Amino acid sequence: MASSTDTRREPGKGAKASPLEGTKLAPARRVPTWVAWVVGLILLALVCYMALFMGAATLTRDEVWGSITHKLGIFASDSRPAPSLIRQSILFDLRIPRIVMGIFVGAGLAVAGASLQAITRNDLAEPYLLGVSYGASTGAVVALLLMPVSFALGLTGGAAIGALLSFGLLMLLLRGSGFVSTRVVLTGVLVGQFFSAITSLILVARGDAESVRGITFWLLGAMGASRANTMWIVLITVVITSLLIWMMSRYLDAMSFGDETAKSMGVPVVGVRAAVLILVALMTAATVSAVGAIGFIGLLVPHAVRMIVGSSHARLIPLSALVGAILLVFTDALARSVFQPQEVPVGVFTALLGVPLFFFILNRGQRV
């Protein structure tokens, strides 16, 4: 049986859209890209519509549409009374910001996972498993305790520093050993536990019992923390970093064959890898500072999208963003509805979905 390294063949002369097309690494598209987009956008619209009604306070269809039309001034002459201010506040101050945040956080985490898997040639690479989310969490907690909570930009900056430090530690520990799956996972766990321990020490030393409980819930992935100030930071950061990564799609395709092959194709491997790591760190920092650490989105989504449209990153990255948005909005709606009025951190649901896939990939031993 051929080893897994045999799947990294030189691109053929007839390659068109991507040097990966037609290899075992990048199976041919099973679904036309436009079909995937149409279905995905319809699913996203349905999931967002469903999420408007789900939560501890159940809203009816009349309350939702009445609040929206009243807010927009539509049908102002209608004799029907407007929904109560409490119902309107639930919709506009909680539900809609939470849905928008879910769209961009899910998109960012999925793009981050797809990017890391390309530059490391490792199917298990994603911010949570590599310990980067833990580093960002530590930086965010430090910033949270040292400055006002409303200073969202400072919170994101602290998370960015923590994410970059965790990336640096990971690269230092992996230096000279490559990105073998089992070693990457073990090293990522080590880095994650290191920063998790630092976070715990900080909370014990500086936080009272109530703040420790709130921060701990947030660290597990608390979409309920979504607010307008952090939402705009996440939106801008995810859009810009995702576009920049998408512009490097051809480089990522080439790097999926290995550094030497990519260099022979004229790819500045060191520069591209550094740029992607920085962009992923910024993206992870923005999402973690807003909603805490949510794992496995970056593992689940790229694998699902590859099975649908292949591994050309020009298609993979934007479609991963779309599917990531769908998945997180859906799981967040479940998280706030299944055990209502109690809310479960959304990271618990994504872990329940992601852990089985993690073991499947690890046992399969692909890309090692």
WOVENLIN-V922955 format. One record per backbone hydrogen bond with DSSP energy under -1.0 kcal/mol. CO is the residue of the C=O (numbers start at 1). NH is the residue of the N-H. E is the energy in kcal/mol with one decimal. If there is no record, write none. Layout:
BEGIN
CO_NH_E / CO_NH_E
END
This chain:
BEGIN
3_6_-1.7 / 4_7_-1.4 / 5_8_-1.5 / 7_9_-1.3 / 12_15_-1.5 / 18_21_-1.2 / 20_23_-2.2 / 26_22_-1.3 / 32_36_-2.0 / 33_37_-2.2 / 34_38_-2.4 / 35_39_-2.7 / 36_40_-2.5 / 37_41_-2.7 / 38_42_-2.1 / 39_43_-2.5 / 40_44_-2.6 / 41_45_-2.4 / 42_46_-2.4 / 43_47_-2.8 / 44_48_-2.6 / 45_49_-2.2 / 46_50_-2.5 / 47_51_-2.4 / 48_52_-1.0 / 50_53_-1.3 / 60_64_-2.2 / 61_65_-2.6 / 62_66_-2.4 / 63_67_-2.2 / 64_68_-2.2 / 65_69_-2.6 / 66_70_-2.1 / 67_71_-2.3 / 68_72_-2.3 / 69_74_-2.1 / 75_78_-1.8 / 84_88_-2.3 / 85_89_-2.5 / 86_90_-2.4 / 87_91_-1.9 / 88_92_-2.9 / 89_93_-2.5 / 90_95_-2.8 / 91_96_-2.8 / 94_98_-1.7 / 95_99_-2.4 / 96_100_-2.7 / 97_101_-2.6 / 98_102_-2.3 / 99_103_-2.2 / 100_104_-1.9 / 101_105_-2.9 / 102_106_-2.2 / 103_107_-1.9 / 104_108_-2.4 / 105_109_-2.6 / 106_110_-2.0 / 107_111_-2.3 / 108_112_-2.4 / 109_113_-2.1 / 110_114_-2.3 / 111_115_-2.3 / 112_116_-2.4 / 113_117_-2.2 / 114_118_-1.2 / 115_119_-2.2 / 116_120_-1.8 / 122_125_-1.5 / 126_130_-2.1 / 127_132_-1.4 / 127_133_-1.5 / 128_131_-1.1 / 131_135_-1.8 / 132_136_-2.5 / 133_137_-2.2 / 134_138_-2.3 / 135_139_-2.3 / 136_140_-2.4 / 137_141_-2.6 / 138_142_-2.4 / 139_143_-2.3 / 140_144_-2.6 / 141_145_-2.0 / 142_146_-1.1 / 143_147_-1.3 / 148_151_-1.5 / 150_152_-2.4 / 151_155_-1.8 / 152_156_-2.4 / 153_157_-2.3 / 154_158_-2.5 / 155_159_-2.1 / 156_160_-2.4 / 157_161_-2.2 / 158_162_-2.2 / 159_163_-2.6 / 160_164_-2.5 / 161_165_-2.4 / 162_166_-2.2 / 163_167_-2.3 / 164_168_-2.6 / 165_169_-2.4 / 166_170_-2.3 / 167_171_-2.7 / 168_172_-2.1 / 169_173_-2.3 / 170_174_-1.9 / 174_177_-2.2 / 180_184_-3.0 / 181_185_-2.6 / 182_186_-2.4 / 183_187_-2.8 / 184_188_-2.8 / 185_189_-2.6 / 186_190_-2.1 / 187_191_-2.7 / 188_192_-2.8 / 189_193_-2.8 / 190_194_-2.0 / 191_195_-2.2 / 192_196_-2.3 / 193_197_-2.3 / 194_198_-1.8 / 195_199_-2.4 / 196_200_-2.3 / 197_201_-2.3 / 198_202_-2.3 / 199_203_-2.4 / 200_204_-2.4 / 201_205_-2.2 / 202_206_-2.5 / 203_207_-2.2 / 208_212_-2.6 / 209_213_-2.0 / 210_214_-2.1 / 211_215_-2.7 / 212_216_-2.5 / 213_217_-2.1 / 214_218_-2.1 / 215_219_-2.5 / 218_221_-1.8 / 219_293_-1.1 / 221_346_-1.7 / 222_225_-1.7 / 223_226_-1.7 / 227_231_-2.4 / 228_232_-1.9 / 229_233_-1.1 / 230_234_-2.5 / 231_235_-2.7 / 232_236_-2.5 / 233_237_-2.5 / 234_238_-2.9 / 235_239_-2.2 / 236_240_-2.3 / 237_241_-2.5 / 238_242_-2.3 / 239_243_-2.1 / 240_244_-2.2 / 241_245_-2.3 / 242_246_-2.7 / 243_247_-1.9 / 245_248_-1.3 / 246_249_-1.7 / 248_252_-2.3 / 249_253_-2.5 / 250_254_-2.1 / 251_255_-2.6 / 252_256_-1.2 / 254_257_-1.8 / 255_258_-1.4 / 258_262_-2.2 / 259_263_-2.8 / 260_264_-2.1 / 262_267_-2.4 / 263_266_-1.8 / 267_269_-1.9 / 268_272_-2.8 / 269_273_-2.8 / 270_274_-2.3 / 271_275_-2.5 / 272_276_-2.7 / 273_277_-2.4 / 274_278_-2.2 / 275_279_-2.5 / 276_280_-2.9 / 277_281_-2.3 / 278_282_-2.3 / 279_283_-2.4 / 280_284_-3.0 / 281_285_-2.5 / 282_286_-2.3 / 283_287_-2.0 / 284_288_-2.9 / 285_289_-2.5 / 287_291_-2.7 / 288_292_-2.4 / 291_222_-1.8 / 296_300_-2.9 / 297_301_-2.1 / 300_304_-1.8 / 301_305_-2.6 / 302_306_-2.3 / 303_307_-1.5 / 305_309_-2.8 / 306_310_-1.9 / 308_30_-1.4 / 308_31_-1.9 / 312_315_-1.6 / 312_316_-2.9 / 313_317_-2.0 / 315_319_-1.8 / 316_320_-2.4 / 317_321_-2.0 / 318_322_-1.8 / 319_323_-2.6 / 320_324_-2.9 / 321_325_-1.9 / 322_326_-2.1 / 323_327_-2.7 / 324_328_-2.3 / 325_329_-2.2 / 326_330_-2.1 / 327_331_-2.7 / 328_332_-2.4 / 329_333_-1.9 / 330_334_-1.9 / 331_335_-2.5 / 332_336_-1.6 / 334_337_-1.4 / 334_338_-2.7 / 335_344_-2.4 / 337_340_-1.1 / 339_342_-1.8 / 345_348_-1.8 / 346_350_-2.1 / 347_351_-1.8 / 348_352_-1.8 / 349_353_-1.5 / 350_354_-2.4 / 351_355_-2.8 / 354_358_-2.4 / 355_359_-2.2 / 356_360_-2.0 / 357_361_-2.6 / 358_362_-2.4 / 359_363_-2.5 / 360_364_-2.0 / 361_365_-1.8
END
